[in-house]
Amino acid sequence: MTPVFRATNDRTFAETLIRRNMTAYYERLGWHWDTQLFAKQWGEMDSIELCVNTSRVGLLCLYRDDAAYDIRELQIDPPWQRRGLGTAAIHYVEDLARQADVASLRLRVFRINPARHLYQRLGFRVCRTDGDVITMQRTLR
């Protein structure tokens, strides 16, 4: 299944999907969602929705600096998970980074999030652990 990637400005869609997917982790770790912080960061990121047919099934939020693309969010709607969409999203970001001549990809993931195994299979390596959060990086060159 190959999704279509398109830019989005729909902050409500993004926040709803992120909160739906991350609430259990936040509760388990004692974290609290900060809507104001999300609103501030939303304007700093490139946001891309993943679509299959007419359904919006996921979200990528990216931040780019000279050294890397940071994947700030990679969220797939639960009914669409485990169908290769997360992998397709990572490959999409790899292509963006190569076109922009950016050397690496970075992301952060909760230590208890099983998605970290997907990232490891795709070549990401742990470069830092800070409490409940793991920072991972993949070099493209």
C-alpha positions in Angstrom: 0.0 0.0 0.0 1.5 3.3 -1.1 0.2 6.4 0.5 0.0 9.8 -1.1 1.9 12.5 0.9 0.6 16.1 0.8 1.2 19.2 2.9 -1.4 20.0 5.5 -2.3 23.0 7.6 -5.0 21.1 9.5 -3.7 21.5 13.1 -7.0 20.0 14.5 -6.5 16.8 12.5 -2.9 16.6 13.6 -3.5 17.2 17.3 -6.4 14.8 17.4 -4.4 12.0 15.8 -1.4 12.6 18.0 -3.4 12.7 21.2 -5.3 9.6 20.2 -2.1 7.7 19.6 -0.1 9.0 22.4 -2.5 9.3 25.4 -1.7 5.9 26.8 2.0 6.6 26.8 1.5 10.0 28.4 -0.7 8.5 31.1 1.7 5.7 31.8 4.7 8.1 32.0 2.9 10.8 33.9 3.2 13.3 31.1 0.6 16.0 30.3 -0.3 17.2 26.8 0.4 20.9 26.3 -1.9 22.4 23.6 -0.2 25.8 23.7 3.3 24.2 23.1 1.9 22.1 20.3 0.3 25.2 18.7 3.7 27.1 18.9 5.6 24.2 17.5 3.1 23.5 14.7 4.1 26.8 13.0 7.8 25.7 13.1 7.3 22.3 11.3 6.4 21.1 7.8 3.4 19.0 8.2 2.4 16.3 5.8 -0.7 14.0 5.8 -0.6 10.5 4.5 -3.6 9.5 2.5 -4.9 6.2 1.1 -7.6 6.7 -1.5 -9.8 9.4 0.1 -8.8 8.6 3.8 -6.3 10.6 5.8 -4.5 7.8 7.6 -1.4 9.4 9.1 0.8 12.4 9.8 4.4 13.4 9.5 5.7 16.6 11.1 9.2 17.5 10.1 11.8 20.1 11.1 14.9 20.7 9.1 18.2 22.2 10.0 21.5 22.1 8.1 22.5 18.7 9.5 19.3 16.7 9.7 15.6 16.3 9.2 14.0 15.8 12.6 10.9 13.6 12.4 8.9 15.4 15.2 5.8 13.3 14.6 5.1 10.1 12.7 1.5 9.0 13.5 -0.6 6.4 11.8 -4.3 6.1 12.6 -4.7 2.8 14.5 -6.9 1.0 12.0 -4.1 1.6 9.4 -1.1 0.5 11.5 1.0 -2.5 10.6 0.4 -2.1 6.9 3.7 -0.6 6.0 2.7 3.1 6.1 5.2 4.0 8.8 8.0 2.5 6.7 6.7 4.3 3.6 6.7 7.6 5.6 10.4 7.0 6.7 11.3 6.3 3.0 9.5 9.5 2.0 11.6 11.5 4.5 14.8 9.8 3.3 14.0 11.0 -0.2 13.3 14.5 1.0 16.6 14.6 2.9 18.6 13.3 0.0 17.0 15.8 -2.4 17.9 18.6 0.1 21.4 17.1 0.6 20.8 16.6 4.3 23.0 13.9 5.8 20.8 12.3 8.5 17.4 11.8 10.0 16.6 12.1 13.7 13.7 11.3 15.8 12.6 10.9 19.4 10.5 8.0 20.7 9.3 7.0 24.1 11.3 4.1 25.5 8.0 2.1 26.0 6.8 2.7 22.4 7.2 -0.4 20.3 7.7 1.8 17.2 11.3 2.1 18.3 11.8 -1.5 16.9 10.6 -0.3 13.5 13.1 2.5 13.6 15.9 0.2 14.5 15.0 -2.2 11.6 15.1 0.9 9.3 18.7 1.7 10.4 18.1 4.2 13.2 20.6 3.9 16.1 20.2 5.2 19.6 22.4 8.3 20.1 21.0 9.5 23.4 18.6 8.4 26.2 17.1 11.0 28.4 14.7 9.4 31.0 11.8 8.0 29.1 12.8 9.4 25.7 15.2 7.9 23.3 16.8 10.0 20.5 17.7 8.0 17.4 19.5 8.9 14.3 20.2 7.5 10.9 23.0 8.6 8.6 22.1 8.8 4.9 25.6 9.2 3.5 
